Amino acid sequence: MSEIVIVGGGIYGASLAYELAQAGRTVTLLEADDIAAGASGGSGERGVRANGRDLRELPMATVGFPLWAQYQRQFEGGVGYRRTGGLHLFNIPHGAHEHEVCGSMEAMAMVQNALGVPSQLLDRDETLQREPELAGDLIGSVYCPDDGVCDHTFATQAFAKEARKAGVTLRIGARALEILHTNGRVTGVRLASGDVVPVGEKLILLANKGVLALLKPVLQPQEIMPVTTQIPQMMFITNPNGKKINHLLGHAHRKLSVKQIPDGTLMLSGGHSVAHTPQGRWKGSLSSIALGLTDAIATLPFIDESSFLKVDASRVETCAADGIPIVDTPAALHNTIYGFAWTGHGFAIALGFARYLADWIISGEKPHALEVFSGRRFHGSLSSR
């Protein structure tokens, strides 16, 4: 019997399993499909970004960034992490005023610096020196040198590999169907196969869209959380003229993230989603493509000469009403911790969360830094239990 059972073989489950095994705990990691089969896998790269992030998440990013660099050096073959620096771009959208936009840009840089994220305010010319292909309508940017990108599938698989080497029992194709519990304590997890995986000390639910289904039978009415399901759409396009994008690019007024992956291909994402059915199937969205391309071409005009390679909308994300994750313990199960609603931007904060979750599990005391992510923010006080 393992002390800790983790449900979910994405970046959160795999990195937490590794952290706990390194701390000497016995761990079983259950994954319904395969490692990185869900939102932690797929085409291209994910941003490892603090720039422009919700301020409540910045403490997680400041803890996680050094860990990304550490594991890139430490793991054989690395974790697919590249520190490119990030630019968050600003222009003056229709109906806005220059002093308002400049004030927002200055405030963003000031607060990020105050919260431990090195951020530099750049004017238009300084921004264009870093990214000459940008459109001339911008007025400036906030530059974060510590931002970067990561091959998310490779990283998740690397953490699972290192976790297994550290002693974690990793079971793929092990779909959790039911939480077994007695007197307010989880005793095991029933799998679709009928097997029961016993839980010694704690159960950790990190299976993204699968968390609420497992919790629903034990949640009290006031614990139901406002969470939606989304399928982000990512576009991959050619770069026929060999243009170079030097940074991870985001935009204050457009749903846009631009990355140049190592083979030169351009990846466009940033918030446009596609429809999904109750059965979980997805379909592409021409409107999402049109909106994404409009934002991309307005930002980088040379993209108008590119051609499509593929569109990927195969990975499901969960999103809370206020756009930040939910991490808590259900009232009925005191030896269970859950985390989900990573909202499509979980990689920058994943290793920070894993470190804090490991501290919580090992010490038995919930870190204060996690209180802001409590599910109780939707229905009551954030004071400690």
TAWO-V921740 format. One record per run of one state. SS is the DSSP state (2 for helix, 1 for strand, 0 for the rest). FROM is the first residue (numbers start at 0). LEN is the number of residues. If there is no record, write none. Layout:
ss: <SS | SS>
from: <FROM | FROM>
len: <LEN | LEN>
This chain:
ss: <0 | 1 | 0 | 2 | 0 | 1 | 0 | 1 | 0 | 2 | 0 | 1 | 0 | 1 | 0 | 2 | 0 | 1 | 2 | 0 | 1 | 0 | 1 | 0 | 2 | 0 | 1 | 0 | 1 | 0 | 1 | 0 | 1 | 0 | 2 | 0 | 2 | 0 | 1 | 0 | 1 | 0 | 1 | 0 | 1 | 0 | 1 | 0 | 1 | 0 | 1 | 0 | 1 | 0 | 2 | 0 | 2 | 0 | 1 | 0 | 1 | 0 | 1 | 0 | 1 | 0 | 2 | 0 | 2 | 0 | 2 | 0>
from: <0 | 1 | 7 | 10 | 22 | 26 | 31 | 45 | 48 | 54 | 74 | 80 | 82 | 85 | 91 | 97 | 114 | 119 | 123 | 130 | 137 | 144 | 147 | 150 | 151 | 165 | 168 | 172 | 175 | 182 | 184 | 191 | 195 | 205 | 207 | 215 | 220 | 223 | 226 | 232 | 233 | 237 | 247 | 251 | 256 | 260 | 265 | 269 | 272 | 274 | 275 | 276 | 281 | 282 | 285 | 299 | 300 | 305 | 307 | 312 | 316 | 320 | 325 | 328 | 335 | 340 | 346 | 363 | 367 | 373 | 374 | 378>
len: <1 | 6 | 3 | 12 | 4 | 5 | 14 | 3 | 6 | 20 | 6 | 2 | 3 | 6 | 6 | 17 | 5 | 4 | 7 | 7 | 7 | 3 | 3 | 1 | 14 | 3 | 4 | 3 | 7 | 2 | 7 | 4 | 10 | 2 | 8 | 5 | 3 | 3 | 6 | 1 | 4 | 10 | 4 | 5 | 4 | 5 | 4 | 3 | 2 | 1 | 1 | 5 | 1 | 3 | 14 | 1 | 5 | 2 | 5 | 4 | 4 | 5 | 3 | 7 | 5 | 6 | 17 | 4 | 6 | 1 | 4 | 7>
